[in-house]
Amino acid sequence: MPFNTFIKVWRPTNPDKFVIVRINDRGPYHKDRILDLSEKAFSKLAETSTGVIDINYKLIIKEKDIATKIPEFLRENF
């Protein structure tokens, strides 16, 4: 995803508990992981000692960003 894109992240087991994060880095560099949250963001979803959790995510799209920032292949999915 492009830098500065905002996404909503939540655990499938608790969709009412979520965090909004901004993409500001590339990675993670592990084939079985799709997102690396900061410790602060992670702590809003689970105890940090948990280490790795399953998540769902959704792009937060502002109307002005649709045509300019979000790649077509991502827009189709959200």
C-alpha positions as CSV (number, residue, x, y, z in Angstrom):
1,M,0.0,0.0,0.0
2,P,1.2,3.5,-0.6
3,F,2.8,5.4,2.3
4,N,0.4,7.6,4.3
5,T,-2.6,5.3,3.6
6,F,-4.8,4.8,6.6
7,I,-6.2,1.4,7.5
8,K,-8.6,0.1,10.1
9,V,-7.2,-3.0,11.8
10,W,-9.1,-5.4,14.1
11,R,-9.0,-9.0,15.3
12,P,-11.6,-11.4,13.7
13,T,-12.6,-12.5,17.2
14,N,-13.4,-9.0,18.4
15,P,-14.4,-6.7,15.5
16,D,-15.6,-3.9,18.0
17,K,-12.0,-3.4,19.2
18,F,-10.0,-1.7,16.4
19,V,-7.1,0.7,15.7
20,I,-6.6,3.1,12.8
21,V,-3.0,3.1,11.6
22,R,-1.0,4.9,8.9
23,I,1.3,3.0,6.5
24,N,4.7,4.5,7.1
25,D,7.1,1.6,6.4
26,R,7.6,-1.4,4.2
27,G,7.5,-4.9,5.4
28,P,7.1,-7.2,7.3
29,Y,9.7,-9.3,5.7
30,H,8.2,-12.7,6.7
31,K,6.2,-14.7,4.3
32,D,3.3,-15.5,6.7
33,R,2.7,-12.0,7.9
34,I,1.0,-9.1,6.2
35,L,1.3,-6.2,8.6
36,D,3.7,-5.1,11.3
37,L,2.1,-2.9,13.9
38,S,3.8,-0.6,16.3
39,E,3.8,-1.7,19.9
40,K,1.3,1.0,20.8
41,A,-1.2,0.0,18.1
42,F,-0.7,-3.7,18.8
43,S,-1.4,-3.2,22.5
44,K,-4.9,-1.8,21.7
45,L,-5.7,-5.2,20.1
46,A,-3.9,-7.7,22.3
47,E,-1.4,-8.0,25.1
48,T,2.1,-7.3,23.6
49,S,3.3,-10.6,25.0
50,T,1.0,-12.4,22.6
51,G,3.5,-11.6,19.8
52,V,1.5,-12.5,16.6
53,I,-2.2,-12.3,16.1
54,D,-4.7,-12.8,13.2
55,I,-6.1,-9.6,11.9
56,N,-8.5,-8.1,9.4
57,Y,-8.0,-4.8,7.8
58,K,-9.8,-2.3,5.6
59,L,-8.6,0.7,3.7
60,I,-9.9,4.0,4.9
61,I,-10.5,5.9,1.7
62,K,-11.2,9.6,1.4
63,E,-13.1,10.6,-1.8
64,K,-10.3,12.8,-3.0
65,D,-7.8,10.0,-2.6
66,I,-9.7,7.4,-4.7
67,A,-8.4,8.7,-8.0
68,T,-4.9,9.8,-6.9
69,K,-3.5,7.6,-4.2
70,I,-5.1,4.2,-4.0
71,P,-4.0,1.8,-6.8
72,E,-6.8,0.3,-8.9
73,F,-6.2,-3.3,-7.8
74,L,-6.7,-2.2,-4.1
75,R,-9.8,-0.1,-4.8
76,E,-11.6,-3.1,-6.3
77,N,-11.4,-5.0,-3.1
78,F,-12.7,-2.3,-0.7
